């Protein structure tokens, strides 16, 4: 009996890394409020300077100022920072690893691709449905469709990148695959980044739908739910990021940190235009 208990203690060890950390919850709360704010701003200002254009082929200054311009700015900013976030996720997948990296990446990419395909099927259906608030809340309707288009774009990019990564990695040996993964660590984390973006756009669009259908108070309540959802998922992600593999030595972890820090300086540089040797 004592031997069984000793074996159980060896199999299940509590390192304390999952204990409550108020600093992570505080950071996650800020993330939740910031990411839920755009949907709240669009919904709460729906009645201010409403867009009354009947023929949408005609140019309307309100459409340009309240929809096209901010959407363009957001699209540019999000694409600039997506690469940095993708590197963060890619590095995080490898930071504490001590298993067969090729198998792990294969499983991650397959799972990510399936999730993105499921999200894509949902948002396409949402995009094609008629909106009951199209006439009275045209700006909200425009943002609703725009967010769904951005979600579709994120899904398609993530699916294709998952496929590309698997297609080129599978023929390689484990050693060559490891080198391939390290060299393309930016693209390793991009499908997961697209999962986060696609779901965020989906949630914001769902929040705008509630503003349009059920009005101010229901929209605000759903926005609070959205903020909490983002906060909860963000804090879990932070816990996963902070977790340290007990089977990895401190020296090995320090070397990996230094390696990925130097690698980021390399991948962040302007790409070379010199032709690659065959």
RASULVEN-V853428 format. One record per helix or strand of 3 or more residues. SS is the DSSP state (~ for helix, > for strand). FROM is the first residue (numbers start at 1). LEN is the number of residues. If there is no record, write none. Layout:
<<SS/FROM/LEN> <SS/FROM/LEN>>
This chain:
<<~/2/10> <~/22/23> <~/61/35> <~/101/28> <~/138/33> <~/174/10> <~/185/58> <~/250/18>>
